[in-house]
Amino acid sequence: MVEKTFTITDPAGMHARPASALVGSLAKFQSDITMEFKGKKVNLKSILGVMSLGIPSGSDVVIAADGPDEEEALASIEQTLKAEGISNG
């Protein structure tokens, strides 16, 4: 298992557009991928799960991947968050 903490930097927080892009980018990975915020952990492959966290700007989230392609999944997540301008990684 690998995990990394990201700070959400978008002024609007983790809103629908970047959350959708992030979730969509993970469909190709076999690993179990979760996002944790304030003690609540959700499946990062679920847009409803991500949106239910209500993550505001300036918040830290922990993303973990566990499985055969965990390293690639975490690298893809970091790249997507930067590309969407939601986190500085």
Summary of the structure (lengths in Angstrom):
residues: 89
radius of gyration: 11.4
end to end distance: 18.6
largest distance: 34.4
contacts: 267
relative contact order: 0.33
helix: 34%
strand: 28%
